[in-house]
Amino acid sequence: MTKYLLKWFVKDYTHTEKESVRLAYGTLSSVIGILCNLFLFALKFVIGTLMHVVSITGDAFNNLSDCLTCIVALFGYHMSARPADKEHPFGHGRIEYLISLLAGVVIIVVGLELLRDSIDKILYPEAIVFSLPLFVILAASVLVKVWMSRFYETLGKATDNTIMLASAKDSISDVFTTSATLVSLVLAAMVPSFPIDGIAGVIVAFVVMKAGYELAKDIIDRLLGKPADAELYQEIKEIILSFPETIGVHDVIVHDYGPVHRIGTAHVELDSRMSFMEAHKTVDEAERLLAEKLHIDMTLHMDPVEQDDTEAIAYRQLIIELLKSINPSITMHDFQHVHHGEKLILYFDVLIPFDVKDAPIAIQKKIDACLLEKNPKVSAVISFDHNFTEDI
């Protein structure tokens, strides 16, 4: 059904790199979300009010908050689709993240309200009368939410849209909350005096708040600056290394200004014997290919690597093996060896993962001790850095 809706309402729905197509995806997801959540809210609110079941009315207001989120998201899609201007040269794509953050806060607030009402129900329980028609209606609403989750997830993955992916998670949490209500109805019929409605409401409240917290945390991480994910890093690396002239890639950094606007930098290792024009042509073509395939504006820095100097190769390999013996996760790049009279200085960068506890001072001492033992006239100047991508 999702594919049918896309074909019917979204022109060129397979070309998700187009801003107009992304906007159409967003509009479709919001309209479908508004209609489905309004229907579920009205149904659950009427039933929950008539039967005095707090877990059902709480679930109804959860659907209403989802409806409001869809309305705000619809506004956000149109705002984020605005082109770059003088005040916002990187575009307005991050509005999408701000809307998602707002949705997370709303979900948490709804969960807190439900928690308060549920505690009241535990303290002052009311008898619940089991109703088969009610059970069937709530079971049907679970199926609706399961479909909505798959619908949001399909659209969200196709467009890398955080709002839709967040809505998919929220829909799944709704499935659990309504399922908990169904269980409470059955148990209430078996043990009428037990405050199962309030207990179920508390469980539902924590599930709702957990979904809101996870959504808010993910968006805050994006706004603060998350590392490029391992899959994206691999794609960038594969494209650059597809050129036979390239030897290696490091210092990959990607700045996220929205799903369709990312800017990045990387260092590309090239044979030092290449002419400047040849090297420039290679990185220029790689930048073009990265923009075409991954939609990232990459700026590539050229790092020369000596391929025919046996002394340089030997010392580079020595440092690599030494770092590997300290910790296999530690890597080295930008290696250069420079003679100053009788002295030889090795310049290189050492990349230390954030979770590695080896201190730079300790690493420096081990390398200095090794070089001193091998040749007192050789020393190392090390620049320590951390990775800007997820660990692979």
Disulfide bonds with the S-S distance in Angstrom:
none
